[in-house]
Amino acid sequence: MKIINVPTKRGLVLRTAMYEAENSDTIFILMSGICSNIFNNQLLQTTGEVLEEHNISYIVGQAMDAFSVLHFSNNVTHKQELKGVAIDDFSLINEDIQAYIDYAKDLGHKNIILGGHSLGSNRIINYLSQNPDCGVKYFIISGPVDFADMFEKMVSKEQIEIAKNFVDNGHGDDILPFLFGEFSPMSANTFINNWYNNQIYKNCPFLSNDGETESLSKIKIDGMILIGEKDNCAGTNPLEFAQKISECMPNSKQNIINILDGAGHIFYNKHNEYAKAVLEFIKSKELVNV
């Protein structure tokens, strides 16, 4: 594993991890979920180790909400910017994903598989719907969420009102007096403008019926939908949840649905099984250099 710096169009440098296989044409880019990064999520590390062992390169796609608060360098302004889930902008995520894809292409990788875990899956759905000719060959959607259902479970009505009052009274840049989802600090503006008013990632609305499926219908490529058997973000029937996602896609008959036995939303204690499922999918597409 090595730490890499991936520049975005706006100049912000995304600092993340890469497992680089020698002479590999294939790379898997995995967009992580909320506050999920290479340093705190063993799933991301294990996947890289397994793929690298089988001559497949791998990049952890850490978006701005992969950390609570962190300083990032900007090559355009030559300044440090405080970013993270506390201070985030959902509208920029496609630019971040594009930066990882461009980085992989610049390294000479011809076979790019774009994946996501948790909210990262909703991100890649949005990206692929808007960039149908981006050069990605396959997707791997794992642990996708119904955003409206997830948000309702993570925050209270009282917290929403507190955040609204902060914004209305000119304190939108202030950090709220509670942890978002009980794990991260967050500014009032980020809470209201990105999370509460979010429409971008409401693309798997099969539990709440709040959102759209048009994004899924615009994805040209096929891939795998991987969900844990005990994933509480997929409702009481993860298989049905996965099937509904797939059925909205034009190439649904080519998609593979994989429900991982005994696994929950974060695949705790099932990291190896998750990594092997990803590996077997890539092998099935004959994208592994021997």
Phi, psi and omega in degrees: 000142174221154177272132181238157177247118184247110182282140176262168181300324182279359176101341180294135182260118178273120181260119186211190184245146177224139170252112188253113177275142181287135175055035180262134176272348189248138178220141176249122177254120183245112177282124185278172181267198185294125180050032179249115183220172186300338184272339184237359183235105182298334178302318181293322179290312182299319179300317178296318181295317181293316181292317180299322179299333180254025173064040175237127178282161189206135176235132172276114180275091182268108179279183185296338180262020176281347179226152178295301178215131181203148176271133177240146178275146176241119183286344180273311182272345183058035178232164174270137179240131178280118184224179181131185181298335179292327181224095189227165178216103183300332185292347183262357188297323179298327177294323178293315179299317179299324180297318178294319180295316179298321179298315180296319179296319181296333178279354177097009180285124182266332182250104183251122173252125181255123181235170176210151173237134180060232180299336175300329177292318177297328177296313184288333174298313179298316181297310183295329179291330182263348181228066186294339182246040186278351180096000176284133184273320182215160174245155169228105179266121180229132179057043179296159183237149165277104191303314182297319178294317179297314182297319180298325180282336186270333185230160179256163177298325179297319179294322178299316180295321178298314181296319178299318180296322177301311182295313182297332182261017174079020180244034183297333181276352181284149176282133183292154183277027175210160179271130177296125180062017181067019180220348184217139170292155181203140175285156181296320180298316179296317180301310185282308188285329181260310187274306183293317182266012183298132170237346187295320187254017176272056187250009173226061191274045190269000174250319185264340188061024179245099180151202184220157177242005180298325179300316178299322183290346182264358182279118186279331186268170175249177181179210182237140173249115187242116183225141177289144180301331183248027181289110182286352176274355180252015179077202183274350183222083181302326179297314179297320178300314179295319180297321180295322176298312183296319184297340179279350184266145181296332180254036186301328182293338179269348182289149174253130176252125184232112176259111188277119184304131173073001184268144174262197185295321182262009177057036179300133183064010178231024183297317179295320179296320177298310182299321180291326177296319176296315180300314181296324177297313180297320177298322181297337179266005178056046182250013181260124176287129180265000000 
